[in-house]
Amino acid sequence: MPGVLLIECAAQTAGALWATAEAPKHFVLAQVMQFKLQQPVRPGETLETEVVLENRLGQLAQFAVTLRVEQREVARGRIVLSQPSAL
């Protein structure tokens, strides 16, 4: 699975978390920080995504993300999401 899709998966999960917490409906990926791809994800493997809201400032929110396959960490980093009107 390409790294860009792993980041997109993390961003989608973070957006779902933020939407349930505060009810905004639309987000854009504003920044990818310290994202490290550690191991490949192969076809047929199930990807588990963990996101934690770390900080919120106005229309921006920063999340810590960890992606795992069978409890083996495959990627980790931080992403920032923004509501489109903040850009």
HELIX and SHEET records of a PDB file:
HELIX    1   1 GLY A    3  GLU A   22  1                                  20    
HELIX    2   2 PRO A   84  ALA A   86  5                                   3    
SHEET    1   A 4 VAL A  28  LEU A  37  0                                        
SHEET    2   A 4 ARG A  72  SER A  82 -1                                        
SHEET    3   A 4 LEU A  60  VAL A  69 -1                                        
SHEET    4   A 4 LEU A  47  LEU A  57 -1                                        
END                                                                             
